[in-house]
Amino acid sequence: MAIRKIRTDDDEILRMKCKPVREINDSMRKLVGDMFDTMYESGGVGLAAPQIGIVRRIVVIDDTQGNRLAMFNPVITAAEGEQTATEGCLSLPGYQGEVKRFKKIHVEALDENGAPLSFDAEDFFAVVCQHELDHLDGILYKDKAENYREREENE
């Protein structure tokens, strides 16, 4: 697999609404592998395709709590509760802010084989999912954040 360049805040591709994936094939699976490699190399827990310059509805997540998956065309179909979490982003290096998110969500998508994928996410996993799915609509967490600021070295 390959490490891809992560696009940063000044890149207009991060503000584009991504197009659905029409066919999940070997090149899409290779892209997912590259996305995981890039995410791990950068120390992230999630990565959306536009962050590496691909305007398609693809997300990879590994929240380090046992939730590792690739999603094609993901949609949040139900949500409840509220939580506030401190977030950062590989596309906004060195910054953080508090974001209000749903506490529990239900997500439907396709997996790497094109099979339906349906799951509930709560707490941190729900935050990661919502953050990454926002990227697919050109939304950055700083758009929703309170107290958006430079990250201090010890955080």
N, C-alpha and C positions, 0 to 999 in steps of 0.2 A: 504494500500500500504506500501511499505518499502523504507527506505533510503539505497541506495547502496554506496559502497566505490568508490570514484573517483580515477582513476588511474592517476599517475603523470608522469612527463617528463621521468623518468628513466625506465618506464614500456614499454617493447618492443611491447605490444599489440597496443599502440598508433601509431606505425609505420606500422601496417598491413593494407593491402587493404581489405575492408570489402566485404563480400559475400551478394548477393541479398537475400531478404526475399522471400521465395517461397509460404508461406501460412500465411495469417493474421487470427489468431484465438484468442481464449480467453487468451491463455498464452502470445501472443504478445501484446494484449491490456493491460494485467496486467503489462508487462514489461514497456509499455509506461507510465502507471500510476506511476510505481516506478521511471521512468526517470524524470517525472514532479516533483514528490515529492523530489527527490534528487537535482534537479536543483533549486527548490525553497528554500530548506533547505540551499543550498550553496550560494544563492544570485546571481545565474546566470540568463541569458536570453536565453540560448540555451544549449543543451546537446546532444551529439552523442553517440550512443551505445558503441563504443570502449572505451569511457571514463569511462564506468563502467564494462569493460571487456568482452563485447559482440561484436564479429566480424561480425556484420550484418549491413546492410544499413538502419538504423533507426535514425531519428533525432526528437527532440522536441524543440519547440521554444515558448517563450512568451516574446516578446520584450517590454512589458509594454505600448505599443502604440496601443493595440487592435489586435495585430497579435499573436494569440495563436493557435498552430497546431502541430500535429504529422504527420510525413512523413515517408513512407516506400519507399525505392528505389528511392529517389529523384535525379533528373537530371536537370542541368541548360541547357536549350535549346536555349536561346538567351541572349545576353548581350550587353550593350552599355554604353558609357561614362566612366568617371573615378572619383574616390573620394579617399581621404586618411583619415583614421580614426585611432584613438588610440584604440588599442585592448588589451584585457587581456583574460585569459582563466582559467577555473576551474582546468585544468590539469597542469597549470603553475602558481601556486599561488604566488602572490607577485611581478609579472613581468608585463610589458607592452611594447608596441612598436607601431610605425606607420606602417600601411599596406595600400598599394594601392589596391583598389578593383574596380569592376565595379559599376557604379552608379545605373544602372537599370538592372534587370535580369528577365527572365521568367523561372519559375520552373514547372516541371511536376513530379508527384509522385502518390502514392496511399495513401488514408487516412486510419483511423483506421478500417473502414469497408471494405477495399479493393476496394473502388470506386476511379476512377480517380480524381486527384486533380491537378488543373492548375491555376497558379496565376502569377501576376507581383509583383515584390518587388523593392522598391526604397530606397535610402538613408540608414538610420540605419537598416531597415528591410533587405535590400539587403546585407549589411555587415554581419549581423548575419547569414543569410542563407549561404552565401559563406564560412564563417568561419566554420560553422558546417558541411557543405558538404565536405570541405577539410579534416576534421577528417575521413571521410569515405574512403579516399584514403591514409591515413597515413601521411597527411600533417599537421603540426602544424603552427600556425600563425607566430611563431618566425622564421620559414624558409623563410618567405617573408618580415619580419619586418625590418624597418630601426630604428635605435636608440633603439634596444631591451635593456631594462634596468629594474632594480628594481623599483617597484612602490614606490613613495614617500607617506608618511602617509596621506597627505592632498589631494591626487588624488583619 
